[in-house]
Amino acid sequence: MIINRSRFLNNVLVLGAITLSSVLTACNNSGTTQESNSQAASSSGETLKIAVIPKGTTHTFWNSVHAGAMKADRELDNVEIIWQGPHKEDDRQMQIQVVQNFVSRGVNGIVLAPLDERSLVPPVKAAINRKIPVVIFDSDLASKDYASFVATDNFAGGKLCAQQMAKLLDGKGNIILLRYSEGSASTHAREEGFLAGMKEYAPNAKLISTNQYAGATMEKAFQASQNLLNRFANVDGIFCPNESATQGMLRALQTAGKAGKVKLVGFDSNETLVTALDQGTVHGLALQDPFNMGYLGVKTIVALIKGEKFEKRIDTGVTMATKENINDPKIKTLLTPDLKYLQEQ
């Protein structure tokens, strides 16, 4: 049988256009319904279902975010927090599916930490089209359709790490920047802040590697760190922009017998990194306030749904922890956040 290829393609295009038009019409109609349902739930005292979606669920950072979200849940009446995210921070497709599923379920609001600033734009737009408000936290999105952004000033955090590095090395030496992962807006801002800070605070230092990535897991970070240490034996200082990259580099330095000799400045904390900070094998940790991110993210989305005032941009702050200030009450709270709210679930 002979098929006219041109006619066949035209028919496919026409059918595709008809299908797309039907889908868009359905989305628009369901969006109107969602808007009225959200308003009804808020005004009638029905339980508001809030989806909180982290980048991953394995790092200590996300446990702190979860605890903060649950504290807000305890303080708010008629609110149910649904916590779900990908296991690993490089599983873009899983996070996209999680957002899409919550949109389909018709939750009243979404609090999201996008693991990729571009890939998560379409699902967020789909939520907005369904009249589901979205608050972004931790890492920015390459679209400003969302209602509020709750996060660290990551560029300033990167500069703070550069300032610490310059202080440790008297403004000179060979420096490595081990980046985290392409597409992560938060860590990219830290990396760029660090580079800008090194120019400002240590113009005589030499950046010998700035284009290598750790990857989303500690194991990948360890492998990338070993490769860098093998290539650049004469290194004086290293900056890593997140928890897993910092721990992977620490392990590589320990394996190479260079822990404590090479100055290591990192971002975020866990039990291993706190111990290393106290022992002098990590020389600075930029601490965010993930507990407060989760707490304020939930508080903000509920205020938005109820028509109350809320902030468009909330800076949750960043602080440098060192061996010298590790016992300061504020630093101790950030290093070891209270996770009791997770035990009360």
Disulfide bonds with the S-S distance in Angstrom:
none
